[in-house]
């Protein structure tokens, strides 16, 4: 929020979607952050909406990331009086005037977003990822990252009841969905998403070298570790911490600041204080790169899809 306010000249109202874990203390600090820049906030408890999606969705979201990833599905219903919004994930630093994204013409599309992998297009036609996307009705060539979205809420409401459609989609594809909400959005709006410049969702700032150009873009920290979990010394880390220390949460004494940064470095998954930790990290990479990304993953996905079809046939009888 603070990074957005610092670089945007226009009036902004931040609509904060949350569940019952939002504390009054954090609510007050978020409101104070906006008031520091003469901006507005509005709070929405989306718990009832998420409960309506069902336990399957919640369990899948918690397994893959967090239940918060589902919040964006409630936007057309919760923000019923608005015609257009910009959705931003929470692991984002805005390093541009957000008005530039707001002024992007949607040209009749329901959504606008940046490609998930614009630089290397790893979703090869014979890869496990490509098979998953085809099965769920996504187009691998136009698959977007859902962390930054420009949404035409009026058109979305005319097209579908997103929450209700989400329930049906999850029941159908829960056995193969990976990035649950992102897969769902790409599937349900396939052919109805405008592709925009990757500067509006720079997903790979965590790969940039120390002097990488991060000017005039929206930085999305999708890589692990997050800047607050373990700095890599990259430009994104520096920008995140410089921004954090300007927020109400960053009002620390020099001693508290040193303790905070040392704790972050010490708890980082990149820091191996013991040899056993290094071996565990190697084992994790082997499981991810060899077992999850190769033929084993492909065969396992085929088996799950077969079992799903058999169970659906039996229930239908």
Order of alpha helices (4+ residues) and beta strands (2+ residues): alpha-beta-alpha-beta-alpha-alpha-alpha-beta-beta-alpha-beta-alpha-beta-alpha-alpha-alpha-beta-beta-alpha-alpha-alpha-alpha
